[in-house]
Amino acid sequence: MVRGRICRLLVRDVRFSTSLGGHGSDAMHTDPDYSAAYVVLETDAEDGLKGYGLTFTLGKGTEVVVCAVNALAHHVLNKDLRDIVGDFRGFYRQLTSDGQLRWIGPEKGVVHLATAALLNAVWDLWAKQEGKPLWKLLVDMDPRTLLSCIDFRYITDVLTEEEAYEILQKGQVGKKEREGQMLMHGYPAYTTSCAWLGYSDDTLKQLCTEALKDGWTRFKVKVGADLQDDIRRCRLIRNMIGPEKTLMMDANQRWDVPEAVEWISKLAEFKPLWIEEPTSPDDILGHAAISEALVPLGIGVATGEQCHNRVIFKQLLQAKALQFLQIDSCRLGSVNENLSVLLMAKKFEIPVCPHAGGVGLCELVQHLIIFDFISISASLKNRMCEYVNHLHEHFRYPVVIKKASYMPPKDAGYSTEMKEESVKKHQYPHGEVWKKLLAAQEN
């Protein structure tokens, strides 16, 4: 039973100093401090439940997202949760169509990251009030109710609401069995934790050895800064994991289009399944050209973690510009917009392999991809969800990985809640951790 008026909204700037260990480093982001704009919603309901939401950032700039959350807060405060979820499409559109704030979007950049953080908190609260983990809330939802959460504006030339309804209706067949399969075996994952660009060869070898022992069979390596270095590192990792295991490569937007084709052709001997983000995330036709050029090499193109919104995904699908689609739980406008992308991907029969890692991205996106398998895609062919082994200890309901698979969360909510002690210690700039680090930098 959905209840309560949202009477308080708190947003905090939480940062982890991951750059000190080279964690998360790639060809474009050499010193990320994994961070989040972290939102808490409180209601006047007697149950005392709170909604927690976040969006992921890399350190500097988190304070700008916090500002944007506060700028959007008036759309959320004093709203009845029942009214929000009763017309979720209308509420989503209200947030994304603010007549003044949309000028610094629309539906992209800082203002959209802030929208994601707020909506993630609303979904967490809704799922908690229903007493279900978010994936189960979605799986059990009537198809018409589910579709009423989606804003179809700008995508009806590719997917109408009726087509989406037909997809969900077809997904009802075998749904119970697929849910049982997930509960028993989990959703297949791949690891990016072994091969950040800033890691030494010794660290890479050690982490690879440990991952193989733990049963990992799919690995991703960061590339794009230096070709000879890429060849050496890819050879090292391919020799360690052997020819049968799956290898993916990620250039994090480093190359121009011709350079991408030339560079990846020189790495083709290591048999990557895909090259991820080979060029600017906004260059739809560039991705299409790279995709076409790599067909003879049997290498796919993957992208999505920095795609602004459903419209970019629509065009990538229309242009046959990707073979693997990577949703992100905090880049798009929360669950609402991700649902529209999952449905479009199903129509085009393109496998979804979500982006994860960062702060809480694994915790959140596991819900979306488990729901996708049970209710939409009904397939695990060429599908896997990214896993990065950082910062889970700061969450109240951290991911559970067994046999290199995500086990479906059992706790109610969206797994977004962080431990209060962690938030306080890592709040920027006055948390204990940052006080020490900033003082050391001054000296």
C-alpha positions in Angstrom: 0.0 0.0 0.0 1.6 3.3 -1.2 1.3 6.1 1.4 2.8 9.2 2.8 3.6 12.8 1.7 7.3 13.5 1.0 8.2 16.0 3.7 12.0 16.1 3.7 14.7 15.8 1.0 18.4 15.7 1.9 21.2 15.5 -0.7 24.9 14.9 0.2 28.2 14.9 -1.7 29.9 11.6 -1.0 33.3 10.9 -2.4 35.8 8.0 -2.2 39.5 8.5 -2.9 39.8 5.7 -5.4 42.3 7.7 -7.5 45.0 6.9 -4.8 45.0 3.2 -5.9 44.4 3.7 -9.6 41.0 2.0 -9.3 38.7 2.9 -12.1 41.4 4.4 -14.2 41.0 4.3 -18.0 42.3 6.1 -21.2 40.1 9.2 -20.6 39.6 9.2 -16.8 43.0 8.7 -15.3 42.3 9.7 -11.7 38.7 9.1 -10.8 37.5 9.5 -7.2 34.3 7.4 -7.3 31.6 9.6 -5.9 27.8 10.1 -5.6 25.2 12.7 -5.1 23.2 10.9 -2.5 19.5 11.6 -1.9 17.3 10.7 1.1 13.5 11.2 0.9 11.4 11.1 4.1 7.6 10.9 4.3 5.1 11.6 7.0 3.9 8.0 6.9 4.0 6.1 10.2 6.1 3.3 8.8 9.2 5.6 9.0 10.5 4.2 5.7 12.9 6.4 3.7 13.8 6.4 0.0 17.5 6.4 -0.9 18.8 7.4 -4.4 22.1 8.3 -6.0 23.8 9.2 -9.2 27.4 8.3 -9.9 30.2 10.9 -10.5 34.0 10.9 -10.5 34.8 13.5 -7.8 34.9 17.1 -8.9 31.5 18.2 -10.1 29.5 16.2 -7.6 28.7 19.5 -5.9 27.2 20.7 -9.2 24.9 17.7 -9.3 23.9 18.4 -5.6 22.9 21.9 -6.7 20.8 20.5 -9.5 19.0 18.1 -7.1 18.2 21.0 -4.8 17.0 23.0 -7.9 14.6 20.2 -8.7 13.5 19.5 -5.1 10.3 21.6 -5.3 8.9 19.1 -7.8 9.2 16.4 -5.1 8.6 18.0 -1.7 5.1 17.9 -0.3 4.0 15.5 -3.0 2.0 12.4 -2.0 3.8 9.2 -3.0 0.5 7.7 -4.1 0.0 10.6 -6.5 3.5 10.3 -7.9 3.3 6.6 -8.7 -0.3 6.9 -9.7 0.8 9.1 -12.6 4.5 8.3 -12.8 4.7 9.2 -16.5 3.3 12.6 -15.7 5.7 13.1 -12.7 8.7 12.0 -14.8 7.7 14.5 -17.5 7.2 17.2 -14.9 10.8 16.7 -13.6 12.3 16.6 -17.1 10.2 19.4 -18.6 10.7 22.1 -16.0 10.3 25.2 -18.2 13.5 26.8 -16.9 15.8 23.9 -15.8 15.3 22.0 -19.1 17.3 24.7 -20.8 20.4 23.3 -19.2 19.5 19.8 -20.4 17.1 18.8 -21.8 17.2 15.3 -20.4 21.0 15.2 -20.5 24.0 16.3 -18.4 23.9 17.4 -14.8 20.2 18.1 -14.7 19.4 14.6 -15.9 21.9 13.0 -13.4 20.0 14.9 -10.7 16.7 13.6 -12.0 18.1 10.0 -11.9 19.1 10.5 -8.2 15.7 11.8 -7.2 13.7 9.2 -9.1 16.0 6.3 -7.9 15.0 7.4 -4.3 11.3 7.4 -5.3 11.6 3.9 -6.7 13.5 2.7 -3.6 10.7 4.1 -1.4 7.9 2.6 -3.5 9.5 -0.9 -3.5 10.1 -0.7 0.3 6.5 0.3 0.9 5.4 -2.7 -1.2 7.8 -4.9 0.8 9.6 -6.1 -2.4 13.1 -5.8 -3.9 12.8 -3.5 -7.0 13.2 -6.3 -9.5 10.3 -8.2 -8.0 8.1 -5.0 -7.8 8.7 -4.7 -11.6 8.2 -8.4 -12.4 4.9 -8.6 -10.5 3.6 -5.3 -11.9 0.7 -5.4 -14.4 2.0 -4.6 -17.9 -0.3 -1.6 -18.2 0.8 -0.2 -14.9 4.5 -0.7 -15.9 4.0 1.1 -19.2 2.3 4.0 -17.3 5.7 4.7 -15.7 7.4 5.3 -19.1 7.5 8.6 -21.1 7.2 7.4 -24.8 7.7 11.0 -26.1 10.3 11.1 -28.9 10.5 7.3 -29.4 7.0 6.4 -30.8 8.5 6.2 -34.3 10.4 3.1 -33.1 8.3 1.8 -30.2 4.6 2.6 -29.5 3.0 1.9 -26.2 0.9 -0.9 -27.9 4.1 -2.6 -29.2 5.6 -2.4 -25.8 2.5 -3.9 -24.3 2.7 -6.8 -26.8 6.4 -7.4 -25.8 5.4 -7.5 -22.1 2.4 -9.8 -22.9 4.7 -12.3 -24.7 7.1 -12.1 -21.8 4.4 -13.5 -19.5 5.0 -16.9 -21.0 7.5 -18.9 -19.0 8.0 -16.0 -16.6 7.6 -18.1 -13.4 10.3 -20.6 -14.7 12.7 -17.8 -15.5 12.2 -16.2 -12.1 13.0 -19.6 -10.5 16.1 -19.9 -12.7 17.3 -16.5 -11.5 16.7 -17.3 -7.9 18.6 -20.6 -8.3 21.6 -19.5 -10.6 21.6 -15.7 -10.7 22.5 -13.5 -13.7 25.8 -14.0 -15.4 28.4 -11.3 -14.8 31.8 -10.3 -16.1 34.6 -8.6 -14.3 36.4 -5.3 -15.0 38.3 -5.3 -11.7 41.5 -7.0 -13.0 42.6 -4.6 -15.7 42.3 -0.9 -15.0 44.7 1.1 -17.1 46.6 2.4 -14.0 47.4 -1.1 -12.7 50.9 -2.5 -12.9 51.4 -5.8 -14.7 52.0 -7.5 -11.3 48.7 -6.3 -10.0 46.9 -7.3 -13.2 48.4 -10.8 -13.0 47.6 -11.2 -9.3 44.0 -10.0 -9.8 43.5 -12.2 -12.8 44.8 -15.3 -11.0 42.4 -14.6 -8.1 39.5 -14.1 -10.5 40.1 -17.3 -12.3 40.2 -19.2 -9.0 36.9 -17.6 -8.1 35.3 -19.0 -11.3 35.2 -15.9 -13.5 35.1 -16.7 -17.2 34.5 -13.2 -18.7 37.1 -10.4 -18.4 37.3 -6.8 -19.6 40.5 -4.8 -20.2 40.9 -1.1 -20.6 42.7 0.1 -23.8 43.3 3.2 -25.8 46.1 5.2 -24.3 49.1 3.6 -26.0 48.9 0.9 -28.7 52.1 -1.0 -27.8 51.1 -1.0 -24.2 47.6 -2.3 -25.2 49.1 -5.1 -27.2 51.4 -6.1 -24.3 48.6 -6.0 -21.7 46.0 -7.8 -23.9 48.6 -10.5 -24.7 49.3 -10.9 -21.0 45.6 -11.2 -20.0 44.7 -13.5 -22.9 47.6 -15.8 -22.1 46.5 -15.9 -18.5 42.8 -16.6 -19.1 43.3 -18.9 -22.1 41.6 -19.0 -25.5 38.2 -20.3 -24.4 37.3 -17.5 -21.9 35.6 -14.3 -23.1 37.6 -11.0 -23.4 36.2 -7.6 -23.9 38.0 -4.2 -24.5 37.0 -0.7 -23.5 38.5 2.5 -24.9 36.3 4.9 -23.0 35.7 7.3 -25.9 39.4 7.8 -26.7 39.5 7.5 -30.5 38.4 9.3 -33.7 36.4 7.0 -36.0 39.2 6.0 -38.5 41.7 5.7 -35.5 39.3 3.3 -33.7 39.0 1.0 -36.7 42.8 1.0 -37.2 43.6 0.5 -33.5 41.1 -2.3 -32.8 42.2 -4.1 -36.0 45.7 -4.3 -34.4 44.1 -5.8 -31.3 41.9 -8.3 -33.2 44.4 -11.2 -32.7 43.3 -11.3 -29.0 39.7 -12.1 -30.1 37.7 -9.6 -28.2 33.9 -10.1 -28.1 33.4 -6.3 -28.3 35.1 -2.9 -28.3 33.3 -0.6 -25.9 32.9 3.2 -26.3 35.4 3.4 -29.2 34.6 7.1 -29.9 32.4 10.0 -28.7 29.2 8.6 -27.1 27.2 11.2 -29.1 28.5 10.1 -32.4 25.8 7.7 -33.6 27.0 7.5 -37.3 30.6 7.1 -36.1 29.6 4.1 -34.1 27.7 2.7 -37.1 30.8 3.1 -39.3 33.0 1.4 -36.7 30.4 -1.4 -36.3 30.3 -2.0 -40.1 34.1 -1.9 -40.4 34.6 -4.5 -37.6 32.1 -7.1 -39.0 34.8 -9.0 -41.0 36.9 -9.2 -37.7 33.9 -10.6 -35.8 34.2 -7.9 -33.2 31.0 -6.1 -31.9 30.6 -2.5 -30.7 29.2 -1.9 -27.2 28.2 1.5 -25.8 25.7 3.2 -23.5 27.2 4.2 -20.2 27.4 7.8 -21.3 24.3 7.9 -23.6 22.3 10.8 -22.4 18.8 9.4 -22.9 16.4 7.1 -24.7 16.6 9.2 -27.8 20.3 8.5 -28.3 19.6 4.8 -27.7 16.8 4.9 -30.3 19.1 6.3 -32.9 22.0 3.9 -32.1 19.5 1.0 -32.6 18.0 2.5 -35.8 21.5 3.0 -37.3 22.7 -0.5 -36.4 25.5 1.2 -34.5 25.9 -1.3 -31.7 25.8 -5.0 -31.1 25.7 -4.8 -27.3 23.6 -2.2 -25.5 24.8 -0.9 -22.1 22.2 0.7 -19.9 23.3 2.7 -16.8 21.1 3.0 -13.7 22.2 6.6 -12.9 22.9 8.2 -16.3 19.4 7.7 -17.8 16.3 9.0 -16.0 16.2 6.2 -13.5 14.0 3.0 -13.8 11.4 4.9 -15.9 13.7 5.7 -18.8 15.7 2.4 -18.6 12.4 0.5 -19.0 11.9 2.2 -22.4 15.4 1.3 -23.5 15.1 -2.3 -22.4 11.9 -2.6 -24.5 13.5 -0.9 -27.6 16.5 -3.3 -27.3 14.0 -6.3 -27.3 12.3 -5.0 -30.4 15.7 -4.8 -32.2 16.9 -8.0 -30.6 20.1 -6.4 -29.3 21.4 -7.9 -26.1 21.6 -5.7 -23.0 24.8 -5.9 -21.0 24.6 -3.2 -18.4 27.4 -0.9 -17.3 28.1 -1.2 -13.5 30.9 -0.5 -11.0 31.4 3.0 -9.6 29.5 3.8 -6.4 26.4 1.6 -6.2 25.9 1.0 -9.9 26.2 -2.8 -9.4 23.7 -2.6 -6.5 21.2 -0.8 -8.7 21.5 -2.2 -12.2 21.3 -5.9 -11.0 17.5 -5.2 -10.4 17.0 -3.9 -14.0 18.8 -6.8 -15.8 17.2 -9.5 -13.6 13.8 -8.0 -14.4 14.8 -7.8 -18.1 15.5 -11.5 -18.3 12.3 -12.5 -16.5 9.8 -10.2 -18.2 11.3 -8.9 -21.4 14.3 -10.5 -23.1 13.8 -14.1 -21.9 17.3 -14.8 -23.1 20.9 -15.1 -21.7 22.5 -15.4 -25.1 25.4 -13.0 -25.4 24.2 -11.3 -22.2 26.1 -10.4 -19.0 26.2 -7.7 -16.4 29.4 -5.9 -15.5 30.8 -6.4 -12.0 33.5 -4.3 -10.3 34.7 -5.3 -6.9 34.9 -1.8 -5.3 33.1 0.0 -2.4 30.3 -2.6 -1.8 31.2 -2.6 1.9 29.6 0.9 2.2 26.1 -0.3 1.3 23.5 -1.8 3.6 22.4 -4.3 1.0 25.5 -5.0 -1.1 25.4 -7.2 -4.2 25.8 -11.0 -3.7 28.0 -12.7 -6.3 28.0 -16.5 -6.5 29.8 -18.5 -9.2 30.4 -15.2 -11.2 26.7 -14.4 -11.2 24.5 -11.8 -9.5 22.1 -13.4 -7.1 18.7 -11.6 -7.0 18.5 -9.2 -4.0 16.0 -10.4 -1.3 15.7 -7.1 0.7 12.9 -4.7 -0.1 13.9 -1.6 -2.1 16.4 -0.7 -4.8 19.6 -1.6 -2.8 20.5 2.1 -2.8 20.9 2.7 0.9 24.4 3.4 2.1 25.7 2.9 5.7 25.3 6.2 7.5 28.7 5.9 9.0 30.3 5.6 5.6 28.3 8.6 4.3 29.5 10.8 7.2 33.1 9.7 6.9 33.3 10.3 3.2 31.1 13.4 2.9 33.0 16.1 1.0 34.7 18.2 2.2 33.9 18.0 5.9 33.9 14.2 6.4 36.7 12.7 8.5 38.4 11.1 5.4 38.5 14.3 3.4 39.6 16.5 6.3 42.7 14.3 6.6 43.3 14.1 2.8 42.9 17.8 2.2 45.0 18.7 5.2 47.8 16.4 3.8 47.5 18.0 0.4 47.9 21.5 1.9 51.1 20.4 3.7 
